[in-house]
Amino acid sequence: MPYIPPEVVSKAKQMDLYTYLKTYEPQELVHFGGSTYCTREHDSLKISNGKWYWWSRGIGGVGALDYLTAVKGMDFISAVEA
């Protein structure tokens, strides 16, 4: 199993989904209205105030790591590396 330094894991846990998408997948970020965004791939996934919720699946989370593991299906290490 690859080693990831604790400071890298900590930094990854702090990144919110909006910042992640704006930085790494800007083509996926769609302004929905006000301070709410959704993704081009999943229009029922709403992002607002540092949190996200995928209404059609009934799951949500706080940061980019939650999104990458729950929505994109990545394992934790791959999500941190992303």
C-alpha positions as CSV (number, residue, x, y, z in Angstrom):
1,M,0.0,0.0,0.0
2,P,1.5,3.4,-0.9
3,Y,2.4,5.8,1.8
4,I,0.8,9.3,1.8
5,P,2.2,11.8,4.2
6,P,-0.3,13.0,6.9
7,E,0.0,16.6,5.7
8,V,-1.0,15.6,2.2
9,V,-4.1,13.7,3.6
10,S,-4.9,16.7,5.8
11,K,-4.7,19.1,2.8
12,A,-6.9,16.8,0.7
13,K,-9.5,16.6,3.4
14,Q,-9.7,20.4,3.6
15,M,-10.5,20.9,-0.1
16,D,-14.2,21.6,-0.8
17,L,-15.9,20.2,-4.0
18,Y,-16.4,23.6,-5.6
19,T,-12.6,24.4,-5.4
20,Y,-11.7,20.9,-6.6
21,L,-14.0,21.1,-9.7
22,K,-13.0,24.7,-10.5
23,T,-9.3,23.7,-10.4
24,Y,-9.2,20.2,-11.8
25,E,-12.5,19.7,-13.8
26,P,-13.8,23.2,-14.7
27,Q,-15.8,21.8,-17.6
28,E,-17.9,19.9,-15.1
29,L,-19.0,22.9,-13.0
30,V,-22.3,24.5,-13.9
31,H,-23.8,27.5,-12.2
32,F,-27.3,26.6,-11.1
33,G,-28.4,29.8,-9.4
34,G,-27.3,32.0,-6.5
35,S,-24.5,30.3,-4.8
36,T,-25.5,26.8,-6.0
37,Y,-23.7,24.8,-8.6
38,C,-24.2,21.3,-10.1
39,T,-22.1,19.1,-12.4
40,R,-22.6,18.7,-16.1
41,E,-22.6,14.9,-15.6
42,H,-25.0,14.8,-12.7
43,D,-27.5,17.7,-12.7
44,S,-29.2,16.5,-9.5
45,L,-25.9,16.8,-7.6
46,K,-26.0,20.3,-6.0
47,I,-23.0,22.1,-4.5
48,S,-23.5,25.0,-2.1
49,N,-21.8,26.4,1.0
50,G,-19.0,23.9,1.1
51,K,-21.3,20.9,1.0
52,W,-22.8,18.8,-1.8
53,Y,-25.8,16.5,-2.1
54,W,-26.8,14.1,-4.9
55,W,-30.6,14.2,-4.7
56,S,-31.2,11.3,-7.1
57,R,-29.0,9.0,-5.1
58,G,-29.7,10.4,-1.6
59,I,-26.0,10.8,-0.7
60,G,-24.0,13.9,0.2
61,G,-20.8,15.1,1.7
62,V,-18.6,17.9,2.7
63,G,-15.5,17.9,0.6
64,A,-13.9,16.7,-2.6
65,L,-12.7,13.4,-1.0
66,D,-16.3,12.5,-0.2
67,Y,-17.3,13.2,-3.8
68,L,-14.4,11.3,-5.4
69,T,-15.1,8.2,-3.3
70,A,-18.9,8.3,-3.3
71,V,-19.7,9.6,-6.8
72,K,-16.6,8.8,-8.8
73,G,-16.0,5.4,-7.1
74,M,-12.3,6.1,-6.3
75,D,-10.6,4.4,-3.4
76,F,-9.3,6.7,-0.7
77,I,-5.7,6.7,-1.8
78,S,-6.6,7.5,-5.4
79,A,-8.9,10.3,-4.3
80,V,-6.1,11.9,-2.2
81,E,-3.7,11.6,-5.1
82,A,-6.2,13.3,-7.4
